Amino acid sequence: MADISKLTLRQARTRHMQLQRDIAQHDVAYYQNDAPTISDADYDALRQEYVALEARFPQLKTGMSLSEKVGAAPSPKFAKVRHAVPMLSLGNVFSDEEVFDFVARVRRFLGLGAEAPLAFTAEPKIDGLSCSLRYERGALVQAATRGDGFEGEDVTANVRTIAGVPHMLRGAVSDVIEVRGEVYMSHADFAALNARQAETGRTLYANPRNAAAGSLRQLDATITAGRGLKFFAYAWGEIAGASPASTQHGMLDFFRHAGMPTNPLVKLCASAQEMLAHYRFIEEKRAALGYDIDGVVYKVDDLALQARLGFVSRAPRWAVAHKFAAERATTVLRGIDIQVGRTGALTPVARLDPVTVGGVVVQNATLHNEDEIRRKDIRIGDTVVVQRAGDVIPQVVEVVVGRRPHGAKEYVFPDHCPVCGSAAVRETDESGATDVVRRCTGGLVCGAQAVERLKHFASRNAMDIEGLGDRQIELFHKEGLIKTPADIFTLAARNAAGEFDLEKWEGFGETSVRNLFAAIEAARRPPLNRFIYALGARRVGETNARRLARHFGTFEALRAVASRAVAESEERATINAIDGVGDVVAEAIADFFLEEHNERALDALLAQVSPQPMEAVASNSPVAGKTVVFTGSLERLTRDEAKAQADRFGAKVAGSVSKKTDLVVAGPGAGSKLAKAQELGIEVISEDEWFARTGQK
């Protein structure tokens, strides 16, 4: 967030307009398309900055201000429903201090002293889709999504398929009552749905909230019926006649007796301290609930006091949502799997009870290496804190030792490869330092390494063979169709010769096979840097692959030098002298090309493909020599295209912002990196400005 106190009105108005545009786009992505493009935490940060700008510069707030609106317009796919009572949103707090402030504001508004009794309910904030169910004379007659708060989508037929929603309320009820709550999906149903999506080649849902929203908003109600949706009631809209109860918790009791499902973790609290204690209790329970929550909602219990407090902007004064830290969650570690990578590295992976972290369901997290497991004393059965930031792989941060199960034993890291049984060792370099990674020594016989190398070879940033993903490679390797990279390029010929018939394999067909063979054919002339990276030599990532490609120009030139680059040789010195390469990488390159097995594999591969020289670097470009960071959602380029462009113009692309960064290209939804750039005074430009600066249309 920019330092608002230092902005002029003109600067504030520009930033306010930018935020208004970005938030509106994110609202459509989230509420209409069920496909958010940023995390909840980043969205909350944008909203907070927007509101803070209007507080500092009141003249920015108009009738069109997003601070007066909720959600997004209903989708045109559904009939519209006008809410008799608006479905508004909640304000958010993120710290204990803000909870105390909320209670103090309520007391001040009501004129209550610090000792006057004042009760609140505290309940889990379900991460699903808000829905209003209208009952007339006890019968369900209509169901609608929240939409923009005033008008929602008619999803009556779909809601009728939700098992927990009664078609008829029990007992004496008002002629009209609108029951409001959250439609959600359990972790188990979410996993089952995504498994079915994967089997049929459809897009996977990012998290249970998106899956629930997408399922509820199907035009075919029979699809909704098969998705296992659930519902919790927690509020109400229009009620004909007198309210069935005088308190919030009394209304929940009424719902429960009428047959509506309500959350069992609702608690009546008499103070901010009790509210926070229940917040901590729910946070601890979060991992074991089986469904997603993203905070705790506090509400003044007395309905008469709620009426006195009323609403401000788009939220009630009498309620607030205390959000959990978005990038961390607590869950239980059920097992430790050892994965063997393409370089033979044994990587421990935690198998976790599913938990949503930063908008993504996490079931696995890296444990890094055996030293980290020992240092953190991680044991199977432990309750652990999991962290995920941005696109970083989820990781286990720490163990909640106080909740360790009795008899949990220290984890013993294997000293043999779990795939091929070869010894797994930790190498020692010339200085005597021991590698933190344990590696399988069975490189030529280890099936895991072969499969992982093939996956890497065909991956997007390497040879980029569309249609040859991880599942296809695993299948083809298992069936003996592909053992080496060269085998990929003979698939079509062997299929035509009748060795096998892919079109008859389950999951394949004439079109998919034709597309796969076309993609393989298109990959026969790869850019040199991608080809070098695809080979999978240790320590040769995308950056070093580009350095080698730029320096040698052709693969033949690189191979001629690298295949003679023994220690102390002139060839080794040549590689070592390349800017940014150095001793360690030079040794790894030499090791790869001096291996006889690799030489034979390269001969077979080069009989099938012809690596092409990279595009020349524009040394006179305005961005040549500069370090550039791309952040946010780019609209004209993919992230890979942006990196390739920057490289072509002589710029270096970095993944994070630091004092060494020269330029930040920010798209919609830019968050922490943009804030860091502004804090450091680094130049920030838009994607269109990047095109203009680099002389592109």
Secondary structure, 3 states (H helix, E strand, C coil): CCCHHHCCHHHHHHHHHHHHHHHHHHHHHHHHCCCCCCCHHHHHHHHHHHHHHHHHCHHHCCCCCHHHCCCCCCCCCCCEEECCCCCCCCEEECCHHHHHHHHHHHHHHHCCCCCCCCCEEEEEEECCEEEEEEEECCEEEEEEECCCCCEEEECHHHHCCCCCCCCECCCCCCCEEEEEEEEECCHHHHHHHHHHHHHCCCCCCCCHHHHHHHHHCCCCHHHHHCCCCEEEEEEEEEECCCCCCCEHHHHHHHHHHCCCCCCCCCEEECCHHHHHHHHHHHHHHHHHCCCCEEEEEEEECEHHHHHHHCEECCEECCEEEEECCCCEEEEEEEEEEEEECCCCEEEEEEEEEEEEECCEEEEEEECCCHHHHHHHCCCCCCEEEEECCCCCCCEEEEECHHHCCCCCCCCCCCCECCCCCCEEECCECCCCCECCCCEECCCCCCHHHHHHHHHHHHCCCCCCCCCCCHHHHHHHHHCCCCCCHHHHCCHHHHHHCCCCCHHHCCCCCHHHHHHHHHHHHHCCCCEHHHHHHHCCCCCCCHHHHHHHHHHHCCHHHHHHHHCCCCCCCHHHHHHHCCCCCHHHHHHHHHHHHHCHHHHHHHHHHHCCCCCECCCCCCCCCCCCCCEEEEECCCCCCCHHHHHHHHHHCCCEECCCCCCCCCEEEECCCCCHHHHHHHHHCCEEECHHHHHHHCCCC
